[in-house]
Amino acid sequence: MQSGSEFSAAWNMIAEGTASTKIIMLVLAVFSVLSWTLIVLKLVQFRRLHREADQFMQRIEVAERLEEAHDWVRGMPASPFTRLFRRGMGFFSEMRPGAARQGSDVRGLSPAQLEVLRIVLEKEEGEERDGLSGGIQWLAIVATVSPLLGLLGTVLGVMHSFLGVVESGSSNISAVAPGVAEALVTTAGGLVVAIPAAMAYNYLTGRLNRFMGELEGISSELIGALAREGRI
């Protein structure tokens, strides 16, 4: 019951507060909705990518040769893993037409071309990272800006409270306390918005880094498979 009364008191202070308090709390509410929407969307996206990664690696591991894996990947829906694999095999086939076929006697890639293949794979990895990191940076912005907005609201509220004391000519604590309490509401609101955004940003960044590690592993596995089969 006490928490409910505190929430009601905070809501009344906002509803009856100054224009600056209402505007800042409105902006913080928008930031909160934005951050939670991004959090849910990114969690769903990374969960889907986790399933796709498991499925991709299981099929690649059971493939005896690259052409078998390539045929399977070409029939799969587009995903970061299939796009990376197709890009690497496509570049290899362009450099040495026919070299990707089993039993082909076409000479493999030169050292310079192998280095270019690595660059092509790294570029594809970077593009996938850019696509997946979309939205995560907004969580960092929300986590950084929200407390500052709350602090701004507090400073403006305290200034308004002291100006009211000067105009009334009363230095009684009862004349100052309501204004100060109203001012602190924005600081609390900023922290309420910023803390989940900061936690989600760090968690999702960790998930993104692990995902990039999986992509780099696929690139290394592709080059290693080409080497094992004598194609480079």
ABEGO torsion letter per residue (X at the ends): XAAAAAAAAAAAAAAABBAAAAAAAAAAAAAAAAAAAAAAAAAAAAAAAAAAAAAAAAAAAABABAAAAAAAAAABBBBAAAAAAAAAAAAAAAABBGAABBGBABBBBBAAAAAAAAAAAAAAAAAAAAAAABGAAAAAAAAAAAAAAAAAAAAAAAAAAAAAAAAAGBABAAAAAAAAAAAAAAAAAAAAAAAAAAAAAAAAAAAAAAAAAAAAAAAAAAAAAAAAAGAX
